[in-house]
Amino acid sequence: MIKKMKQPLEAAFVIILAAAFIILSFSQYSGLLNQSFADEAQNDLSISTRQNADMANEKIKAIVSSMETLSQAIDEKDVSLNDSSAFVVLDNVKESNGLSAMAVAMPDGTCLFDEGSELQISDRTYFQKSMENKTVISDLVISRLNGNSCIIISVPVCRNSKVVGTINALLSTKEMNQLL
């Protein structure tokens, strides 16, 4: 009788051990599967972020190129920075690149915007560096024009190898998001 009871108990014990082993194996497999999915999602996110950054960089390079071409044209045609014809071209560059605002800045830091506003930027680092004959893409700044966060692209305008002002483009965070 004890032998008859022993066999079902052994069978039950083996079944319980097998079930525990299966549950533990499934748990470990689930953990590995979840980690694999997380790693794949992280990798996809990294690739997407890299691609978006590359697209944004290409767009910014195109804006810089347009602005540098405009700067050269102003120099070659001997156009005054505050001349109305300069603002017509600024508007074209602004529209073709989807920018919120463009401006010219005089050597004293007086900045004249395409829509008629005027403000002082002589204390801004991007302006100071641009006046040293450097094309500058600023860090994120708060625009004095509208109070929004933006990046300023500033390109020097030279005449006879002397910087006579800058051309500035405001790239808002909204416009940056649209680049992506």
ABEGO torsion letter per residue (X at the ends): XAAAAAAAAAAAAAAAAAAAAAAAAAAAAAAAAAAAAAAAAAAAAAAAAAAAAAAAAAAAAAAAAAAAAAAAAAAAAGBBAABAAAAAAAAAAAAAAGBABBBBBBAAGBBBBAAGBBBBAAABAAAAAAAAGBBBBBBBBBBAAAGBBBBBBBBBBBBGGBBAEBBBBBBBAAAAAAAX
